[in-house]
Amino acid sequence: MEREEIFVPLLTWLIGASRIGGKYNYYTGSRGTDSSLGMLDKKVFNYRIWLEKLDEREILKAAVYYGDKCYECQNEDDVEVKVYEPEPECLSEIKGWIEEKCSSYLDN
Protein backbone atom coordinates (compact mmCIF):
# COMPACT_ATOMS: atom_id res chain seq x y z
CA MET A 1 0.00 0.00 0.00
CA GLU A 2 1.49 3.33 -1.07
CA ARG A 3 1.00 6.28 1.26
CA GLU A 4 2.40 9.72 1.92
CA GLU A 5 5.82 9.99 3.51
CA ILE A 6 5.88 10.63 7.25
CA PHE A 7 6.75 14.28 7.92
CA VAL A 8 8.89 15.29 10.89
CA PRO A 9 9.26 19.04 11.51
CA LEU A 10 12.53 20.83 12.18
CA LEU A 11 13.70 21.09 15.77
CA THR A 12 13.55 24.89 15.55
CA TRP A 13 9.84 24.66 14.69
CA LEU A 14 9.19 22.39 17.68
CA ILE A 15 11.06 24.84 19.94
CA GLY A 16 8.64 27.53 18.79
CA ALA A 17 8.54 30.58 21.05
CA SER A 18 9.57 28.66 24.18
CA ARG A 19 12.92 30.43 24.44
CA ILE A 20 11.29 33.87 24.64
CA GLY A 21 8.55 33.10 27.13
CA GLY A 22 6.15 31.37 24.75
CA LYS A 23 5.28 27.72 24.27
CA TYR A 24 6.60 24.73 22.39
CA ASN A 25 4.87 23.57 19.21
CA TYR A 26 3.28 20.12 18.95
CA TYR A 27 3.22 18.31 15.61
CA THR A 28 0.57 15.68 14.92
CA GLY A 29 -0.07 13.60 11.84
CA SER A 30 -2.08 10.61 10.72
CA ARG A 31 -2.21 8.04 7.96
CA GLY A 32 -5.01 5.77 6.81
CA THR A 33 -7.69 8.37 6.21
CA ASP A 34 -9.25 9.09 2.84
CA SER A 35 -9.68 12.68 1.58
CA SER A 36 -13.29 12.05 0.51
CA LEU A 37 -14.43 9.49 3.10
CA GLY A 38 -12.44 10.57 6.14
CA MET A 39 -11.84 7.65 8.47
CA LEU A 40 -15.06 5.79 7.80
CA ASP A 41 -14.26 2.06 7.99
CA LYS A 42 -10.50 2.75 7.97
CA LYS A 43 -7.57 1.77 10.18
CA VAL A 44 -6.11 5.09 11.37
CA PHE A 45 -2.51 5.52 12.48
CA ASN A 46 -1.63 8.69 14.42
CA TYR A 47 1.60 10.21 15.62
CA ARG A 48 2.73 13.19 17.64
CA ILE A 49 6.14 14.86 18.11
CA TRP A 50 6.92 17.47 20.76
CA LEU A 51 9.43 18.91 23.18
CA GLU A 52 8.95 18.93 26.92
CA LYS A 53 10.87 20.42 29.81
CA LEU A 54 11.87 17.91 32.47
CA ASP A 55 13.87 19.15 35.47
CA GLU A 56 15.15 22.20 33.56
CA ARG A 57 16.22 19.95 30.67
CA GLU A 58 14.47 19.68 27.31
CA ILE A 59 13.54 16.25 25.99
CA LEU A 60 12.16 15.34 22.59
CA LYS A 61 9.25 12.90 22.51
CA ALA A 62 7.46 10.96 19.78
CA ALA A 63 4.26 8.99 20.26
CA VAL A 64 2.18 6.64 18.12
CA TYR A 65 -1.44 5.70 18.71
CA TYR A 66 -4.34 4.29 16.74
CA GLY A 67 -7.98 5.00 15.95
CA ASP A 68 -10.17 8.07 15.90
CA LYS A 69 -9.38 9.55 19.33
CA CYS A 70 -6.98 12.46 19.77
CA TYR A 71 -3.79 12.06 21.81
CA GLU A 72 -5.32 13.60 24.94
CA CYS A 73 -8.30 11.19 24.82
CA GLN A 74 -6.25 8.00 24.45
CA ASN A 75 -5.83 5.52 27.28
CA GLU A 76 -2.24 5.73 28.51
CA ASP A 77 -1.75 2.03 27.74
CA ASP A 78 -2.75 2.61 24.09
CA VAL A 79 0.01 5.15 23.39
CA GLU A 80 3.62 4.19 22.73
CA VAL A 81 6.05 7.02 23.55
CA LYS A 82 9.79 7.19 22.89
CA VAL A 83 12.12 9.81 24.36
CA TYR A 84 15.04 11.31 22.45
CA GLU A 85 17.72 13.92 22.97
CA PRO A 86 16.67 17.24 21.42
CA GLU A 87 19.28 17.05 18.66
CA PRO A 88 18.62 17.51 14.91
CA GLU A 89 20.08 14.08 14.11
CA CYS A 90 17.41 12.43 16.29
CA LEU A 91 14.71 13.59 13.88
CA SER A 92 15.71 10.93 11.34
CA GLU A 93 15.54 8.29 14.10
CA ILE A 94 12.04 9.50 14.97
CA LYS A 95 10.98 9.39 11.32
CA GLY A 96 12.27 5.83 10.93
CA TRP A 97 10.53 4.65 14.10
CA ILE A 98 7.21 6.25 13.10
CA GLU A 99 7.42 4.84 9.55
CA GLU A 100 8.11 1.37 10.94
CA LYS A 101 5.14 1.57 13.32
CA CYS A 102 2.89 2.94 10.58
CA SER A 103 3.79 0.19 8.09
CA SER A 104 3.42 -2.50 10.71
CA TYR A 105 -0.06 -1.29 11.64
CA LEU A 106 -1.53 -0.37 8.25
CA ASP A 107 -0.06 -3.26 6.26
CA ASN A 108 -1.49 -5.95 8.55
Accessible surface in RSA format (square Angstrom, percent):
REM  Atomic radii and reference values for relative SASA: ProtOr
REM  Chains: A
REM  Algorithm: Lee & Richards
REM  Probe-radius: 1.40
REM  Slices: 20
REM RES _ NUM      All-atoms   Total-Side   Main-Chain    Non-polar    All polar
REM                ABS   REL    ABS   REL    ABS   REL    ABS   REL    ABS   REL
RES MET A   1   172.91  89.5  99.41  65.8  73.51 175.0 107.98  91.8  64.93  86.0
RES GLU A   2   175.70 100.9 139.97 105.9  35.73  85.1  58.79 113.7 116.90  95.4
RES ARG A   3    66.67  28.0  35.58  18.1  31.09  74.0  35.93  49.1  30.74  18.6
RES GLU A   4   135.96  78.1 121.30  91.8  14.66  34.9  47.33  91.5  88.63  72.4
RES GLU A   5   119.81  68.8  97.54  73.8  22.27  53.0  46.70  90.3  73.10  59.7
RES ILE A   6     6.40   3.6   4.44   3.3   1.96   4.7   4.44   3.2   1.96   5.3
RES PHE A   7   111.91  56.0 108.76  67.4   3.16   8.2 111.91  67.9   0.00   0.0
RES VAL A   8    24.58  16.2   5.30   4.8  19.28  46.5   5.30   4.6  19.28  52.3
RES PRO A   9     5.60   4.1   4.73   4.3   0.87   3.2   5.58   4.6   0.02   0.1
RES LEU A  10   129.35  72.0 126.97  90.8   2.38   6.0 127.06  89.2   2.29   6.2
RES LEU A  11    19.03  10.6  17.02  12.2   2.02   5.1  17.02  12.0   2.02   5.4
RES THR A  12   101.47  72.2  91.06  92.3  10.41  24.8  78.88 106.0  22.59  34.1
RES TRP A  13   112.02  45.0 104.40  50.5   7.62  17.9  86.02  45.9  26.00  42.2
RES LEU A  14     0.00   0.0   0.00   0.0   0.00   0.0   0.00   0.0   0.00   0.0
RES ILE A  15    24.99  14.2  24.99  18.6   0.00   0.0  24.99  18.0   0.00   0.0
RES GLY A  16    33.17  40.9   0.00   N/A  33.17  40.9  13.15  36.1  20.02  44.8
RES ALA A  17    43.82  40.3  37.22  57.4   6.60  15.0  40.84  57.5   2.97   7.9
RES SER A  18    27.37  23.1   7.43   9.9  19.94  45.9   7.37  15.7  20.00  28.0
RES ARG A  19   149.85  62.9 116.34  59.3  33.51  79.8  64.73  88.5  85.12  51.6
RES ILE A  20   153.43  87.3 118.14  88.0  35.29  85.1 128.57  92.6  24.86  67.5
RES GLY A  21    77.69  95.8   0.00   N/A  77.69  95.8  39.96 109.7  37.73  84.5
RES GLY A  22    37.15  45.8   0.00   N/A  37.15  45.8  21.03  57.7  16.12  36.1
RES LYS A  23   175.04  85.4 164.04 100.6  11.01  26.2 111.05 100.0  64.00  68.2
RES TYR A  24    40.76  19.0  30.87  17.6   9.89  25.7  28.30  21.3  12.47  15.4
RES ASN A  25    48.17  33.2  45.13  43.6   3.04   7.3   4.06   9.8  44.11  42.6
RES TYR A  26   114.41  53.4  93.61  53.3  20.80  54.1  52.48  39.4  61.93  76.3
RES TYR A  27    52.04  24.3  51.16  29.1   0.88   2.3  28.65  21.5  23.39  28.8
RES THR A  28    77.64  55.2  60.70  61.5  16.95  40.4  28.47  38.2  49.18  74.3
RES GLY A  29    16.62  20.5   0.00   N/A  16.62  20.5  14.53  39.9   2.09   4.7
RES SER A  30    42.98  36.3  31.04  41.4  11.94  27.5   8.06  17.2  34.92  48.9
RES ARG A  31    33.23  14.0  30.98  15.8   2.25   5.3  11.37  15.5  21.85  13.2
RES GLY A  32    25.94  32.0   0.00   N/A  25.94  32.0  14.65  40.2  11.28  25.3
RES THR A  33    66.15  47.0  39.39  39.9  26.76  63.8  14.26  19.2  51.89  78.4
RES ASP A  34    49.43  34.6  42.10  41.9   7.33  17.3   6.84  16.1  42.59  42.5
RES SER A  35   130.69 110.4  79.70 106.4  51.00 117.5  60.25 128.3  70.44  98.7
RES SER A  36    98.10  82.9  60.96  81.4  37.14  85.6  50.50 107.5  47.61  66.7
RES LEU A  37   103.95  57.9  88.86  63.6  15.10  37.9  94.83  66.6   9.12  24.5
RES GLY A  38    34.04  42.0   0.00   N/A  34.04  42.0  31.35  86.0   2.69   6.0
RES MET A  39    86.80  44.9  76.05  50.3  10.75  25.6  74.10  63.0  12.69  16.8
RES LEU A  40   122.12  68.0 111.55  79.8  10.57  26.6 117.19  82.3   4.93  13.3
RES ASP A  41   143.64 100.6  99.59  99.1  44.05 104.2  42.85 100.9 100.79 100.5
RES LYS A  42    87.85  42.9  62.08  38.1  25.77  61.4  23.62  21.3  64.23  68.4
RES LYS A  43    88.56  43.2  77.17  47.4  11.38  27.1  68.98  62.1  19.57  20.8
RES VAL A  44     5.69   3.7   4.57   4.1   1.13   2.7   4.57   4.0   1.13   3.1
RES PHE A  45     0.00   0.0   0.00   0.0   0.00   0.0   0.00   0.0   0.00   0.0
RES ASN A  46    15.68  10.8  15.68  15.1   0.00   0.0   1.71   4.1  13.97  13.5
RES TYR A  47     0.35   0.2   0.35   0.2   0.00   0.0   0.00   0.0   0.35   0.4
RES ARG A  48    20.54   8.6  20.54  10.5   0.00   0.0   0.00   0.0  20.54  12.4
RES ILE A  49     0.00   0.0   0.00   0.0   0.00   0.0   0.00   0.0   0.00   0.0
RES TRP A  50     7.40   3.0   7.40   3.6   0.00   0.0   4.85   2.6   2.55   4.1
RES LEU A  51     1.81   1.0   0.39   0.3   1.42   3.6   0.39   0.3   1.42   3.8
RES GLU A  52    57.84  33.2  56.29  42.6   1.55   3.7  26.09  50.5  31.75  25.9
RES LYS A  53   118.64  57.9  93.78  57.5  24.86  59.2  46.11  41.5  72.53  77.3
RES LEU A  54    89.67  49.9  87.30  62.5   2.37   6.0  88.25  62.0   1.42   3.8
RES ASP A  55   134.83  94.4 100.62 100.2  34.21  80.9  40.60  95.6  94.23  94.0
RES GLU A  56   155.04  89.0 128.39  97.1  26.66  63.5  58.27 112.7  96.78  79.0
RES ARG A  57   118.21  49.6 114.04  58.1   4.17   9.9  61.74  84.4  56.47  34.2
RES GLU A  58    29.13  16.7  23.16  17.5   5.96  14.2  10.66  20.6  18.47  15.1
RES ILE A  59     6.37   3.6   6.37   4.7   0.00   0.0   6.37   4.6   0.00   0.0
RES LEU A  60     0.00   0.0   0.00   0.0   0.00   0.0   0.00   0.0   0.00   0.0
RES LYS A  61    38.67  18.9  38.67  23.7   0.00   0.0   3.29   3.0  35.39  37.7
RES ALA A  62     0.00   0.0   0.00   0.0   0.00   0.0   0.00   0.0   0.00   0.0
RES ALA A  63     0.00   0.0   0.00   0.0   0.00   0.0   0.00   0.0   0.00   0.0
RES VAL A  64     0.08   0.1   0.00   0.0   0.08   0.2   0.00   0.0   0.08   0.2
RES TYR A  65     9.51   4.4   9.51   5.4   0.00   0.0   0.91   0.7   8.60  10.6
RES TYR A  66    76.05  35.5  63.23  36.0  12.82  33.4  50.81  38.2  25.25  31.1
RES GLY A  67    28.80  35.5   0.00   N/A  28.80  35.5  27.54  75.6   1.26   2.8
RES ASP A  68   109.62  76.8  81.40  81.0  28.22  66.7  17.21  40.5  92.41  92.2
RES LYS A  69   108.58  53.0 100.61  61.7   7.97  19.0  66.30  59.7  42.28  45.0
RES CYS A  70    66.12  50.0  53.04  59.2  13.09  30.8  42.05 106.5  24.07  26.0
RES TYR A  71    51.48  24.0  45.51  25.9   5.97  15.5  24.74  18.6  26.75  33.0
RES GLU A  72   127.74  73.3  93.50  70.7  34.23  81.5  64.36 124.5  63.38  51.7
RES CYS A  73    79.45  60.1  60.43  67.4  19.02  44.7  18.49  46.8  60.96  65.7
RES GLN A  74    25.29  14.1   7.16   5.2  18.13  43.2   0.34   0.7  24.95  18.9
RES ASN A  75    90.86  62.7  85.58  82.7   5.28  12.7  16.86  40.6  74.00  71.5
RES GLU A  76   160.41  92.1 142.10 107.5  18.32  43.6  58.44 113.0 101.97  83.3
RES ASP A  77   143.16 100.3 107.77 107.3  35.39  83.7  34.95  82.2 108.22 107.9
RES ASP A  78    74.03  51.9  62.34  62.1  11.68  27.6  20.10  47.3  53.93  53.8
RES VAL A  79    26.57  17.5   9.78   8.9  16.80  40.5  10.74   9.3  15.83  42.9
RES GLU A  80    74.10  42.5  67.94  51.4   6.16  14.7  34.87  67.4  39.23  32.0
RES VAL A  81    59.67  39.3  31.71  28.7  27.96  67.4  31.71  27.5  27.96  75.8
RES LYS A  82    84.55  41.2  80.66  49.5   3.89   9.3  42.58  38.3  41.96  44.7
RES VAL A  83    86.84  57.1  58.55  53.0  28.29  68.2  58.55  50.9  28.29  76.7
RES TYR A  84    20.78   9.7  12.99   7.4   7.79  20.3  19.37  14.6   1.41   1.7
RES GLU A  85    87.96  50.5  85.00  64.3   2.96   7.0  42.47  82.1  45.49  37.1
RES PRO A  86    30.86  22.5  21.04  19.2   9.81  35.7  21.04  17.4   9.81  61.0
RES GLU A  87    76.97  44.2  76.97  58.2   0.00   0.0  15.41  29.8  61.56  50.3
RES PRO A  88    85.31  62.2  76.96  70.2   8.35  30.4  77.58  64.1   7.73  48.0
RES GLU A  89   117.19  67.3 103.54  78.3  13.65  32.5  67.63 130.8  49.56  40.5
RES CYS A  90    13.23  10.0  13.23  14.8   0.00   0.0   0.00   0.0  13.23  14.3
RES LEU A  91    21.16  11.8  20.60  14.7   0.56   1.4  20.77  14.6   0.40   1.1
RES SER A  92    80.96  68.4  67.03  89.5  13.93  32.1  51.35 109.3  29.61  41.5
RES GLU A  93   102.22  58.7  89.25  67.5  12.97  30.9  42.10  81.4  60.12  49.1
RES ILE A  94     0.00   0.0   0.00   0.0   0.00   0.0   0.00   0.0   0.00   0.0
RES LYS A  95    54.59  26.6  54.59  33.5   0.00   0.0  31.45  28.3  23.15  24.7
RES GLY A  96    34.45  42.5   0.00   N/A  34.45  42.5  29.31  80.4   5.14  11.5
RES TRP A  97    24.56   9.9  18.83   9.1   5.73  13.4  17.60   9.4   6.96  11.3
RES ILE A  98     0.00   0.0   0.00   0.0   0.00   0.0   0.00   0.0   0.00   0.0
RES GLU A  99    61.96  35.6  59.47  45.0   2.49   5.9  25.80  49.9  36.15  29.5
RES GLU A 100   117.08  67.2 106.67  80.7  10.41  24.8  41.95  81.1  75.13  61.3
RES LYS A 101    49.86  24.3  49.07  30.1   0.79   1.9  10.42   9.4  39.43  42.0
RES CYS A 102     2.37   1.8   2.37   2.6   0.00   0.0   1.06   2.7   1.30   1.4
RES SER A 103    46.30  39.1  45.41  60.6   0.89   2.0  22.44  47.8  23.85  33.4
RES SER A 104    62.50  52.8  50.91  67.9  11.59  26.7  29.29  62.4  33.21  46.5
RES TYR A 105    58.94  27.5  53.02  30.2   5.92  15.4  41.02  30.8  17.92  22.1
RES LEU A 106    18.61  10.4   5.88   4.2  12.73  32.0   5.88   4.1  12.73  34.2
RES ASP A 107    83.50  58.5  48.97  48.7  34.53  81.7  32.56  76.6  50.94  50.8
RES ASN A 108   135.95  93.8  89.06  86.1  46.89 112.9  58.34 140.4  77.61  75.0
END  Absolute sums over single chains surface
CHAIN  1 A     7037.1       5514.7       1522.4       3639.3       3397.8
END  Absolute sums over all chains
TOTAL          7037.1       5514.7       1522.4       3639.3       3397.8
